[in-house]
Amino acid sequence: MKNVKLALALILPLGLAMPAAAQNVTVTTDNGGTMSKDRDCIRGNGASNCETTTTATTANGQSATKNRLRTTDAGGTTTTVSGQGPNGQSGSKTRKITVSN
């Protein structure tokens, strides 16, 4: 459990790190599992698109993935989160926040 907390402590700040640059980090746990996070943002012309992919893999090869795509422009922000579990189950949800004057 201590290793998972350490891995999360290293990975979670990546979401708050410097904008507009591709970033990635992978942490290997004591039992041979891995946790990785990739982040890429493109900004320009009053809009931004940021995608974050997080993958956790056990030492036995089972993995779960979460993908978040956030698009922001003058009209608001749309966030889509999708994921796939270790047994192939999947799901997604989308949320839109609209800006009006």
Stockholm file with secondary structure:
# STOCKHOLM 1.0

chainA/1-101         MKNVKLALALILPLGLAMPAAAQNVTVTTDNGGTMSKDRDCIRGNGASNCETTTTATTANGQSATKNRLRTTDAGGTTTTVSGQGPNGQSGSKTRKITVSN
#=GR chainA/1-101 SS CHHHHHHHHHHGGGGGSCSSSCEEEEEECTTSCEEEEEEEEEEETTEEEEEEEEEEECTTSCEEEEEEEEEEETTEEEEEEEEECTTSCEEEEEEEEECCC
#=GC SS_cons         CHHHHHHHHHHGGGGGSCSSSCEEEEEECTTSCEEEEEEEEEEETTEEEEEEEEEEECTTSCEEEEEEEEEEETTEEEEEEEEECTTSCEEEEEEEEECCC
//
